[in-house]
Structure formats: structure tokens, C-alpha cells
Amino acid sequence: AKEIKTKLGTLLQKPDSAIDLIIPYPEKPEKPAKAQKTSPDEALQWRESLEKLLQNAYGLARFRSFLRSEFSEENIEFWIACEEYKKIKSPTKMAEKAKKIYEEFIQMEAPKEVNIDHCTKAVTMKNLVEPSVSSFNEAQKRIFALMEKDSLPRFVRSEFYQELIK
């Protein structure tokens, strides 16, 4: 507790240099709850396929924990929200969920704004005039590609992943 208090005190003071802004990562990654642990062989397949990783509940939970540790979980949260959105059958509920996703992830200055290009954002906004199952497809594809090229390689090099393949 004393160590945490000291670190908080340091963070609250005006930093003298950029090094003061560095926040240490936890020693051990947090373990996801409820998902059954996967075999090392299955985890090895995730190196090559983000799709396989996301289809595995334990892999998804570990990947999400890793992204949270890097303060970059908005992409996976957006992807999950889109997957949930696709399962909605009621047009009223679909419209409500679409609005929520837009406000949380797409609109400018959104609390968890994802990094999509202007053109994709415009297409998504146009699709939301009449929400359908495919309203977020383009944006979701862009975020998937971003996670595949950027987040997955970092995850594979991380302690979160290395622990799984032992």
C-alpha cells in the first residue's frame, strides 16, 4: 500500500521529465475468468490466425487482458460489440445497439474511439441511417486488420502468450 501511495504521489506531481509519466505494468498478467484453459498446441495456432484466437474463449480473454495492460482494449471491445450486434434480431434493439456502438466507438471524441479512416467512418455513418446486420462490417474489417497487423504480433511476443505455450 505504501508503494502504491508513493507512486500515486509521484504521478500527481508535475513531472520533471517524461520518465515520470511511465506507469509500470503488473508483474503477472491477470487471468481471465470462466474460460477453460487451452492447450499449448492450440495456442500455437494463434500466431498465424487472429480469427482462431478470437474464436477461442480463453484466447479471447487473454488477448483482451493483454490489450487492457497496454491501454488499447478499444479495438477488441469494438470487435466484440459488432459481433454481439450481428446477433440482434429486433429492429428496435438493433437501432439502439447501433447508436450505442456509434457513440462509444465511432463518433469523433468517443470515449473509446477506434482508429478508422474517414472514408470507412463515412460509410458506417451512412449505413446507420437504416441499421442492418452489416452496418458495421467495413469498420469491423478495418479494426480486425489493424489488430492482426499490430496487436497480434505484440501479443505473441508477450508474457501473456508465452505463458500459454509452455
Salt bridges, closest charged atoms under 4 A:
GLU3 OE2 - LYS7 NZ 3.12
GLU30 OE2 - ARG68 NH1 3.12
GLU70 OE1 - ARG154 NH2 2.55
GLU77 OE1 - LYS112 NZ 2.62
GLU83 OE2 - LYS86 NZ 3.24
GLU84 OE1 - LYS97 NZ 3.40
GLU103 OE2 - LYS99 NZ 3.17
GLU104 OE2 - LYS112 NZ 3.31
GLU113 OE2 - LYS121 NZ 3.13
ASP117 OD1 - ARG142 NE 3.37
GLU138 OE2 - LYS141 NZ 3.95
ASP150 OD2 - ARG154 NH1 2.74
GLU163 OE1 - LYS31 NZ 3.39
GLU163 OE1 - ARG62 NH2 3.24
